[in-house]
Amino acid sequence: MAGNLALWTLAEMWDRQMQWQREVIEPYRARHDAWLNLDVGTPLSSIELRLNTDELAFLLQNEPEVWQKAMLEDYRFNLAKRHIEHREEVVLKQAWPRMAEAGILVGTQMNEAEMERILGAAIVQQLRRRTEGIIAIIDENVETSFAAFSALRSALLRIHPGRKFIRLQRRPENVA
């Protein structure tokens, strides 16, 4: 059924962003050098996650707001994915080669002014803005993905009473 498939997709989007937030963002959240040192090589998703707009079109008659929430979440997830991919491209193809050329080894401590001189203001600015944007997008998406899932599940239960639909529960913050 299209409803359960859409719920699964939204649950996957939520779960992958939660995992990325926990494993990639949290270790660097309060660090001044997050723009440079946020992990590279951890994709948001290794598979294409997309909602099928045609299969969810039945929502447009009675639940257009739910359809809109779901479609916006699809867009937001894929926007976050593109931001992460772009940041990694800048790190791998521009920043790291310049650092290697300057003889900077991984883990070398240096002040930001020196790093900006080596990388150039444009690269530093791209990495700072993209990193801040990724953190903000993922933080917001974790909330909106869960809300979109919940809204879609509630709508499906109203439209198809008595049918079974996938559930999604948040784990308490202090549980690993």
CNS distance restraints for C-alpha pairs under 8 A (distance, minus, plus):
assign (resid   1 and name CA) (resid   5 and name CA) 6.42 0.50 0.50
assign (resid   2 and name CA) (resid   6 and name CA) 6.07 0.50 0.50
assign (resid   2 and name CA) (resid  55 and name CA) 5.81 0.50 0.50
assign (resid   2 and name CA) (resid  56 and name CA) 6.74 0.50 0.50
assign (resid   3 and name CA) (resid   7 and name CA) 6.14 0.50 0.50
assign (resid   3 and name CA) (resid  56 and name CA) 7.23 0.50 0.50
assign (resid   3 and name CA) (resid 153 and name CA) 7.99 0.50 0.50
assign (resid   3 and name CA) (resid 156 and name CA) 6.80 0.50 0.50
assign (resid   3 and name CA) (resid 165 and name CA) 7.70 0.50 0.50
assign (resid   4 and name CA) (resid   8 and name CA) 6.02 0.50 0.50
assign (resid   4 and name CA) (resid 165 and name CA) 5.86 0.50 0.50
assign (resid   4 and name CA) (resid 166 and name CA) 6.10 0.50 0.50
assign (resid   5 and name CA) (resid   9 and name CA) 6.21 0.50 0.50
assign (resid   6 and name CA) (resid  10 and name CA) 6.21 0.50 0.50
assign (resid   6 and name CA) (resid  51 and name CA) 6.07 0.50 0.50
assign (resid   6 and name CA) (resid  52 and name CA) 7.56 0.50 0.50
assign (resid   6 and name CA) (resid  56 and name CA) 7.88 0.50 0.50
assign (resid   7 and name CA) (resid  11 and name CA) 6.02 0.50 0.50
assign (resid   7 and name CA) (resid 149 and name CA) 6.07 0.50 0.50
assign (resid   7 and name CA) (resid 152 and name CA) 7.20 0.50 0.50
assign (resid   7 and name CA) (resid 153 and name CA) 7.02 0.50 0.50
assign (resid   7 and name CA) (resid 165 and name CA) 7.95 0.50 0.50
assign (resid   7 and name CA) (resid 166 and name CA) 6.51 0.50 0.50
assign (resid   8 and name CA) (resid  12 and name CA) 6.09 0.50 0.50
assign (resid   8 and name CA) (resid 166 and name CA) 7.04 0.50 0.50
assign (resid   9 and name CA) (resid  13 and name CA) 6.20 0.50 0.50
assign (resid   9 and name CA) (resid  49 and name CA) 6.49 0.50 0.50
assign (resid   9 and name CA) (resid  50 and name CA) 7.04 0.50 0.50
assign (resid   9 and name CA) (resid  51 and name CA) 6.72 0.50 0.50
assign (resid  10 and name CA) (resid  14 and name CA) 6.13 0.50 0.50
assign (resid  10 and name CA) (resid  70 and name CA) 7.78 0.50 0.50
assign (resid  10 and name CA) (resid  73 and name CA) 7.80 0.50 0.50
assign (resid  10 and name CA) (resid  74 and name CA) 7.83 0.50 0.50
assign (resid  10 and name CA) (resid 145 and name CA) 6.42 0.50 0.50
assign (resid  10 and name CA) (resid 146 and name CA) 7.74 0.50 0.50
assign (resid  10 and name CA) (resid 148 and name CA) 7.44 0.50 0.50
assign (resid  10 and name CA) (resid 149 and name CA) 5.79 0.50 0.50
assign (resid  11 and name CA) (resid  15 and name CA) 5.99 0.50 0.50
assign (resid  11 and name CA) (resid 145 and name CA) 7.61 0.50 0.50
assign (resid  11 and name CA) (resid 146 and name CA) 7.47 0.50 0.50
assign (resid  11 and name CA) (resid 149 and name CA) 6.75 0.50 0.50
assign (resid  11 and name CA) (resid 168 and name CA) 6.77 0.50 0.50
assign (resid  12 and name CA) (resid  16 and name CA) 5.96 0.50 0.50
assign (resid  12 and name CA) (resid  49 and name CA) 7.94 0.50 0.50
assign (resid  13 and name CA) (resid  17 and name CA) 6.21 0.50 0.50
assign (resid  13 and name CA) (resid  49 and name CA) 7.30 0.50 0.50
assign (resid  13 and name CA) (resid  77 and name CA) 6.61 0.50 0.50
assign (resid  13 and name CA) (resid 145 and name CA) 6.93 0.50 0.50
assign (resid  14 and name CA) (resid  18 and name CA) 6.09 0.50 0.50
assign (resid  14 and name CA) (resid 141 and name CA) 7.49 0.50 0.50
assign (resid  14 and name CA) (resid 142 and name CA) 5.73 0.50 0.50
assign (resid  14 and name CA) (resid 145 and name CA) 5.27 0.50 0.50
assign (resid  14 and name CA) (resid 146 and name CA) 6.25 0.50 0.50
assign (resid  15 and name CA) (resid  19 and name CA) 6.09 0.50 0.50
assign (resid  16 and name CA) (resid  20 and name CA) 6.07 0.50 0.50
assign (resid  16 and name CA) (resid  44 and name CA) 6.29 0.50 0.50
assign (resid  16 and name CA) (resid  45 and name CA) 6.77 0.50 0.50
assign (resid  17 and name CA) (resid  21 and name CA) 5.95 0.50 0.50
assign (resid  17 and name CA) (resid  44 and name CA) 6.79 0.50 0.50
assign (resid  17 and name CA) (resid 138 and name CA) 6.15 0.50 0.50
assign (resid  17 and name CA) (resid 141 and name CA) 7.33 0.50 0.50
assign (resid  17 and name CA) (resid 142 and name CA) 6.09 0.50 0.50
assign (resid  18 and name CA) (resid  22 and name CA) 6.12 0.50 0.50
assign (resid  18 and name CA) (resid 138 and name CA) 7.98 0.50 0.50
assign (resid  18 and name CA) (resid 142 and name CA) 6.08 0.50 0.50
assign (resid  19 and name CA) (resid  23 and name CA) 5.88 0.50 0.50
assign (resid  19 and name CA) (resid  24 and name CA) 7.94 0.50 0.50
assign (resid  20 and name CA) (resid  24 and name CA) 5.27 0.50 0.50
assign (resid  20 and name CA) (resid  25 and name CA) 6.67 0.50 0.50
assign (resid  20 and name CA) (resid  44 and name CA) 6.52 0.50 0.50
assign (resid  21 and name CA) (resid  25 and name CA) 4.84 0.50 0.50
assign (resid  21 and name CA) (resid  26 and name CA) 6.13 0.50 0.50
assign (resid  21 and name CA) (resid 135 and name CA) 7.78 0.50 0.50
assign (resid  21 and name CA) (resid 138 and name CA) 6.64 0.50 0.50
assign (resid  21 and name CA) (resid 139 and name CA) 7.12 0.50 0.50
assign (resid  22 and name CA) (resid  26 and name CA) 5.38 0.50 0.50
assign (resid  22 and name CA) (resid  27 and name CA) 7.88 0.50 0.50
assign (resid  23 and name CA) (resid  27 and name CA) 7.06 0.50 0.50
assign (resid  24 and name CA) (resid  28 and name CA) 7.29 0.50 0.50
assign (resid  24 and name CA) (resid  38 and name CA) 6.83 0.50 0.50
assign (resid  24 and name CA) (resid  39 and name CA) 6.17 0.50 0.50
assign (resid  24 and name CA) (resid  42 and name CA) 7.83 0.50 0.50
assign (resid  25 and name CA) (resid  29 and name CA) 5.62 0.50 0.50
assign (resid  25 and name CA) (resid  38 and name CA) 7.16 0.50 0.50
assign (resid  25 and name CA) (resid 135 and name CA) 6.67 0.50 0.50
assign (resid  28 and name CA) (resid  33 and name CA) 7.88 0.50 0.50
assign (resid  28 and name CA) (resid  34 and name CA) 5.36 0.50 0.50
assign (resid  28 and name CA) (resid  37 and name CA) 7.77 0.50 0.50
assign (resid  28 and name CA) (resid  38 and name CA) 6.34 0.50 0.50
assign (resid  29 and name CA) (resid  34 and name CA) 6.94 0.50 0.50
assign (resid  30 and name CA) (resid  34 and name CA) 7.86 0.50 0.50
assign (resid  33 and name CA) (resid  37 and name CA) 6.07 0.50 0.50
assign (resid  34 and name CA) (resid  38 and name CA) 5.08 0.50 0.50
assign (resid  34 and name CA) (resid 131 and name CA) 7.30 0.50 0.50
assign (resid  35 and name CA) (resid 124 and name CA) 7.90 0.50 0.50
assign (resid  35 and name CA) (resid 127 and name CA) 5.40 0.50 0.50
assign (resid  35 and name CA) (resid 128 and name CA) 4.75 0.50 0.50
assign (resid  35 and name CA) (resid 129 and name CA) 7.93 0.50 0.50
assign (resid  35 and name CA) (resid 130 and name CA) 7.88 0.50 0.50
assign (resid  35 and name CA) (resid 131 and name CA) 5.34 0.50 0.50
assign (resid  35 and name CA) (resid 132 and name CA) 7.47 0.50 0.50
assign (resid  36 and name CA) (resid  91 and name CA) 7.72 0.50 0.50
assign (resid  36 and name CA) (resid 127 and name CA) 6.73 0.50 0.50
assign (resid  36 and name CA) (resid 128 and name CA) 7.68 0.50 0.50
assign (resid  38 and name CA) (resid 131 and name CA) 7.79 0.50 0.50
assign (resid  40 and name CA) (resid  88 and name CA) 5.85 0.50 0.50
assign (resid  40 and name CA) (resid  91 and name CA) 7.87 0.50 0.50
assign (resid  41 and name CA) (resid  88 and name CA) 7.37 0.50 0.50
assign (resid  43 and name CA) (resid  81 and name CA) 7.52 0.50 0.50
assign (resid  43 and name CA) (resid  84 and name CA) 7.36 0.50 0.50
assign (resid  43 and name CA) (resid  85 and name CA) 7.47 0.50 0.50
assign (resid  44 and name CA) (resid  80 and name CA) 7.99 0.50 0.50
assign (resid  44 and name CA) (resid  81 and name CA) 5.76 0.50 0.50
assign (resid  44 and name CA) (resid  84 and name CA) 7.46 0.50 0.50
assign (resid  45 and name CA) (resid  49 and name CA) 7.75 0.50 0.50
assign (resid  45 and name CA) (resid  81 and name CA) 7.47 0.50 0.50
assign (resid  49 and name CA) (resid  74 and name CA) 7.98 0.50 0.50
assign (resid  49 and name CA) (resid  78 and name CA) 7.99 0.50 0.50
assign (resid  50 and name CA) (resid  74 and name CA) 6.14 0.50 0.50
assign (resid  51 and name CA) (resid  70 and name CA) 7.82 0.50 0.50
assign (resid  51 and name CA) (resid  71 and name CA) 7.12 0.50 0.50
assign (resid  51 and name CA) (resid  74 and name CA) 6.26 0.50 0.50
assign (resid  52 and name CA) (resid  56 and name CA) 6.52 0.50 0.50
assign (resid  53 and name CA) (resid  57 and name CA) 6.09 0.50 0.50
assign (resid  53 and name CA) (resid  71 and name CA) 7.41 0.50 0.50
assign (resid  56 and name CA) (resid  60 and name CA) 7.88 0.50 0.50
assign (resid  56 and name CA) (resid  67 and name CA) 7.03 0.50 0.50
assign (resid  57 and name CA) (resid  61 and name CA) 7.99 0.50 0.50
assign (resid  57 and name CA) (resid  67 and name CA) 7.57 0.50 0.50
assign (resid  58 and name CA) (resid  62 and name CA) 7.98 0.50 0.50
assign (resid  59 and name CA) (resid  63 and name CA) 4.87 0.50 0.50
assign (resid  59 and name CA) (resid  64 and name CA) 5.80 0.50 0.50
assign (resid  59 and name CA) (resid  66 and name CA) 7.17 0.50 0.50
assign (resid  59 and name CA) (resid  67 and name CA) 5.79 0.50 0.50
assign (resid  60 and name CA) (resid  64 and name CA) 4.27 0.50 0.50
assign (resid  60 and name CA) (resid  65 and name CA) 7.97 0.50 0.50
assign (resid  60 and name CA) (resid  67 and name CA) 6.36 0.50 0.50
assign (resid  63 and name CA) (resid  67 and name CA) 6.50 0.50 0.50
assign (resid  63 and name CA) (resid 155 and name CA) 6.89 0.50 0.50
assign (resid  64 and name CA) (resid  68 and name CA) 6.14 0.50 0.50
assign (resid  65 and name CA) (resid  69 and name CA) 6.15 0.50 0.50
assign (resid  66 and name CA) (resid  70 and name CA) 6.19 0.50 0.50
assign (resid  66 and name CA) (resid 148 and name CA) 7.28 0.50 0.50
assign (resid  66 and name CA) (resid 151 and name CA) 6.10 0.50 0.50
assign (resid  66 and name CA) (resid 152 and name CA) 5.85 0.50 0.50
assign (resid  66 and name CA) (resid 155 and name CA) 7.24 0.50 0.50
assign (resid  67 and name CA) (resid  71 and name CA) 6.17 0.50 0.50
assign (resid  67 and name CA) (resid 152 and name CA) 7.68 0.50 0.50
assign (resid  68 and name CA) (resid  72 and name CA) 6.01 0.50 0.50
assign (resid  69 and name CA) (resid  73 and name CA) 6.14 0.50 0.50
assign (resid  69 and name CA) (resid 148 and name CA) 5.64 0.50 0.50
assign (resid  70 and name CA) (resid  74 and name CA) 6.33 0.50 0.50
assign (resid  70 and name CA) (resid 148 and name CA) 5.60 0.50 0.50
assign (resid  70 and name CA) (resid 149 and name CA) 7.57 0.50 0.50
assign (resid  70 and name CA) (resid 152 and name CA) 7.30 0.50 0.50
assign (resid  71 and name CA) (resid  75 and name CA) 6.35 0.50 0.50
assign (resid  72 and name CA) (resid  76 and name CA) 6.05 0.50 0.50
assign (resid  73 and name CA) (resid  77 and name CA) 6.02 0.50 0.50
assign (resid  73 and name CA) (resid 141 and name CA) 7.63 0.50 0.50
assign (resid  73 and name CA) (resid 144 and name CA) 7.07 0.50 0.50
assign (resid  73 and name CA) (resid 145 and name CA) 6.08 0.50 0.50
assign (resid  73 and name CA) (resid 148 and name CA) 6.96 0.50 0.50
assign (resid  74 and name CA) (resid  78 and name CA) 6.33 0.50 0.50
assign (resid  75 and name CA) (resid  79 and name CA) 6.02 0.50 0.50
assign (resid  76 and name CA) (resid  80 and name CA) 6.22 0.50 0.50
assign (resid  76 and name CA) (resid 137 and name CA) 7.91 0.50 0.50
assign (resid  76 and name CA) (resid 141 and name CA) 6.99 0.50 0.50
assign (resid  77 and name CA) (resid  81 and name CA) 6.30 0.50 0.50
assign (resid  77 and name CA) (resid 141 and name CA) 7.11 0.50 0.50
assign (resid  78 and name CA) (resid  82 and name CA) 6.19 0.50 0.50
assign (resid  79 and name CA) (resid  83 and name CA) 6.22 0.50 0.50
assign (resid  80 and name CA) (resid  84 and name CA) 6.26 0.50 0.50
assign (resid  80 and name CA) (resid 134 and name CA) 6.36 0.50 0.50
assign (resid  80 and name CA) (resid 137 and name CA) 6.34 0.50 0.50
assign (resid  80 and name CA) (resid 138 and name CA) 6.81 0.50 0.50
assign (resid  81 and name CA) (resid  85 and name CA) 6.24 0.50 0.50
assign (resid  82 and name CA) (resid  86 and name CA) 6.03 0.50 0.50
assign (resid  83 and name CA) (resid  87 and name CA) 6.15 0.50 0.50
assign (resid  83 and name CA) (resid 130 and name CA) 6.70 0.50 0.50
assign (resid  83 and name CA) (resid 133 and name CA) 7.89 0.50 0.50
assign (resid  83 and name CA) (resid 134 and name CA) 6.43 0.50 0.50
assign (resid  84 and name CA) (resid  88 and name CA) 6.20 0.50 0.50
assign (resid  84 and name CA) (resid 130 and name CA) 7.92 0.50 0.50
assign (resid  84 and name CA) (resid 134 and name CA) 6.70 0.50 0.50
assign (resid  85 and name CA) (resid  89 and name CA) 6.19 0.50 0.50
assign (resid  86 and name CA) (resid  90 and name CA) 6.35 0.50 0.50
assign (resid  87 and name CA) (resid  91 and name CA) 6.24 0.50 0.50
assign (resid  87 and name CA) (resid 126 and name CA) 7.87 0.50 0.50
assign (resid  87 and name CA) (resid 127 and name CA) 6.39 0.50 0.50
assign (resid  87 and name CA) (resid 130 and name CA) 6.22 0.50 0.50
assign (resid  87 and name CA) (resid 131 and name CA) 7.26 0.50 0.50
assign (resid  88 and name CA) (resid  92 and name CA) 5.94 0.50 0.50
assign (resid  89 and name CA) (resid  93 and name CA) 5.68 0.50 0.50
assign (resid  89 and name CA) (resid  94 and name CA) 7.63 0.50 0.50
assign (resid  90 and name CA) (resid  94 and name CA) 5.20 0.50 0.50
assign (resid  90 and name CA) (resid  95 and name CA) 6.35 0.50 0.50
assign (resid  90 and name CA) (resid 123 and name CA) 7.37 0.50 0.50
assign (resid  90 and name CA) (resid 126 and name CA) 8.00 0.50 0.50
assign (resid  90 and name CA) (resid 127 and name CA) 7.43 0.50 0.50
assign (resid  91 and name CA) (resid  95 and name CA) 4.71 0.50 0.50
assign (resid  91 and name CA) (resid  96 and name CA) 5.82 0.50 0.50
assign (resid  91 and name CA) (resid 127 and name CA) 7.75 0.50 0.50
assign (resid  92 and name CA) (resid  96 and name CA) 5.54 0.50 0.50
assign (resid  92 and name CA) (resid  97 and name CA) 7.20 0.50 0.50
assign (resid  93 and name CA) (resid  97 and name CA) 6.45 0.50 0.50
assign (resid  94 and name CA) (resid  98 and name CA) 6.37 0.50 0.50
assign (resid  94 and name CA) (resid 119 and name CA) 7.99 0.50 0.50
assign (resid  94 and name CA) (resid 123 and name CA) 7.46 0.50 0.50
assign (resid  95 and name CA) (resid  99 and name CA) 6.20 0.50 0.50
assign (resid  95 and name CA) (resid 119 and name CA) 5.99 0.50 0.50
assign (resid  95 and name CA) (resid 123 and name CA) 6.95 0.50 0.50
assign (resid  96 and name CA) (resid 100 and name CA) 6.04 0.50 0.50
assign (resid  97 and name CA) (resid 101 and name CA) 6.04 0.50 0.50
assign (resid  98 and name CA) (resid 102 and name CA) 6.20 0.50 0.50
assign (resid  98 and name CA) (resid 118 and name CA) 6.81 0.50 0.50
assign (resid  98 and name CA) (resid 119 and name CA) 6.12 0.50 0.50
assign (resid  99 and name CA) (resid 103 and name CA) 6.30 0.50 0.50
assign (resid  99 and name CA) (resid 104 and name CA) 5.24 0.50 0.50
assign (resid  99 and name CA) (resid 105 and name CA) 7.70 0.50 0.50
assign (resid  99 and name CA) (resid 118 and name CA) 6.94 0.50 0.50
assign (resid  99 and name CA) (resid 119 and name CA) 7.11 0.50 0.50
assign (resid 100 and name CA) (resid 104 and name CA) 5.61 0.50 0.50
assign (resid 100 and name CA) (resid 105 and name CA) 7.08 0.50 0.50
assign (resid 102 and name CA) (resid 118 and name CA) 7.14 0.50 0.50
assign (resid 104 and name CA) (resid 108 and name CA) 6.44 0.50 0.50
assign (resid 110 and name CA) (resid 114 and name CA) 6.70 0.50 0.50
assign (resid 110 and name CA) (resid 115 and name CA) 6.83 0.50 0.50
assign (resid 111 and name CA) (resid 115 and name CA) 6.43 0.50 0.50
assign (resid 112 and name CA) (resid 116 and name CA) 5.96 0.50 0.50
assign (resid 113 and name CA) (resid 117 and name CA) 6.22 0.50 0.50
assign (resid 114 and name CA) (resid 118 and name CA) 6.37 0.50 0.50
assign (resid 115 and name CA) (resid 119 and name CA) 6.07 0.50 0.50
assign (resid 116 and name CA) (resid 120 and name CA) 5.22 0.50 0.50
assign (resid 116 and name CA) (resid 121 and name CA) 5.77 0.50 0.50
assign (resid 116 and name CA) (resid 124 and name CA) 6.18 0.50 0.50
assign (resid 117 and name CA) (resid 121 and name CA) 7.24 0.50 0.50
assign (resid 119 and name CA) (resid 123 and name CA) 6.13 0.50 0.50
assign (resid 119 and name CA) (resid 124 and name CA) 6.60 0.50 0.50
assign (resid 120 and name CA) (resid 124 and name CA) 6.41 0.50 0.50
assign (resid 121 and name CA) (resid 125 and name CA) 5.95 0.50 0.50
assign (resid 122 and name CA) (resid 126 and name CA) 6.11 0.50 0.50
assign (resid 123 and name CA) (resid 127 and name CA) 6.14 0.50 0.50
assign (resid 124 and name CA) (resid 128 and name CA) 6.06 0.50 0.50
assign (resid 125 and name CA) (resid 129 and name CA) 6.06 0.50 0.50
assign (resid 126 and name CA) (resid 130 and name CA) 5.85 0.50 0.50
assign (resid 127 and name CA) (resid 131 and name CA) 5.81 0.50 0.50
assign (resid 128 and name CA) (resid 132 and name CA) 6.12 0.50 0.50
assign (resid 129 and name CA) (resid 133 and name CA) 5.96 0.50 0.50
assign (resid 130 and name CA) (resid 134 and name CA) 6.03 0.50 0.50
assign (resid 131 and name CA) (resid 135 and name CA) 6.27 0.50 0.50
assign (resid 132 and name CA) (resid 136 and name CA) 6.22 0.50 0.50
assign (resid 133 and name CA) (resid 137 and name CA) 5.93 0.50 0.50
assign (resid 134 and name CA) (resid 138 and name CA) 5.97 0.50 0.50
assign (resid 135 and name CA) (resid 139 and name CA) 6.05 0.50 0.50
assign (resid 136 and name CA) (resid 140 and name CA) 6.16 0.50 0.50
assign (resid 137 and name CA) (resid 141 and name CA) 5.84 0.50 0.50
assign (resid 138 and name CA) (resid 142 and name CA) 6.04 0.50 0.50
assign (resid 139 and name CA) (resid 143 and name CA) 7.09 0.50 0.50
assign (resid 140 and name CA) (resid 144 and name CA) 6.30 0.50 0.50
assign (resid 141 and name CA) (resid 145 and name CA) 5.55 0.50 0.50
assign (resid 142 and name CA) (resid 146 and name CA) 6.48 0.50 0.50
assign (resid 143 and name CA) (resid 147 and name CA) 6.30 0.50 0.50
assign (resid 144 and name CA) (resid 148 and name CA) 5.99 0.50 0.50
assign (resid 145 and name CA) (resid 149 and name CA) 6.15 0.50 0.50
assign (resid 146 and name CA) (resid 150 and name CA) 6.16 0.50 0.50
assign (resid 147 and name CA) (resid 151 and name CA) 6.07 0.50 0.50
assign (resid 148 and name CA) (resid 152 and name CA) 6.04 0.50 0.50
assign (resid 149 and name CA) (resid 153 and name CA) 6.07 0.50 0.50
assign (resid 149 and name CA) (resid 168 and name CA) 7.86 0.50 0.50
assign (resid 150 and name CA) (resid 154 and name CA) 6.12 0.50 0.50
assign (resid 151 and name CA) (resid 155 and name CA) 6.15 0.50 0.50
assign (resid 152 and name CA) (resid 156 and name CA) 6.09 0.50 0.50
assign (resid 153 and name CA) (resid 157 and name CA) 6.19 0.50 0.50
assign (resid 153 and name CA) (resid 165 and name CA) 6.95 0.50 0.50
assign (resid 153 and name CA) (resid 166 and name CA) 7.79 0.50 0.50
assign (resid 153 and name CA) (resid 167 and name CA) 7.93 0.50 0.50
assign (resid 154 and name CA) (resid 158 and name CA) 6.32 0.50 0.50
assign (resid 155 and name CA) (resid 159 and name CA) 6.15 0.50 0.50
assign (resid 156 and name CA) (resid 160 and name CA) 5.73 0.50 0.50
assign (resid 156 and name CA) (resid 161 and name CA) 7.77 0.50 0.50
assign (resid 156 and name CA) (resid 165 and name CA) 7.86 0.50 0.50
assign (resid 157 and name CA) (resid 161 and name CA) 5.07 0.50 0.50
assign (resid 157 and name CA) (resid 162 and name CA) 7.32 0.50 0.50
assign (resid 157 and name CA) (resid 163 and name CA) 7.06 0.50 0.50
assign (resid 157 and name CA) (resid 165 and name CA) 7.70 0.50 0.50
assign (resid 171 and name CA) (resid 175 and name CA) 6.61 0.50 0.50
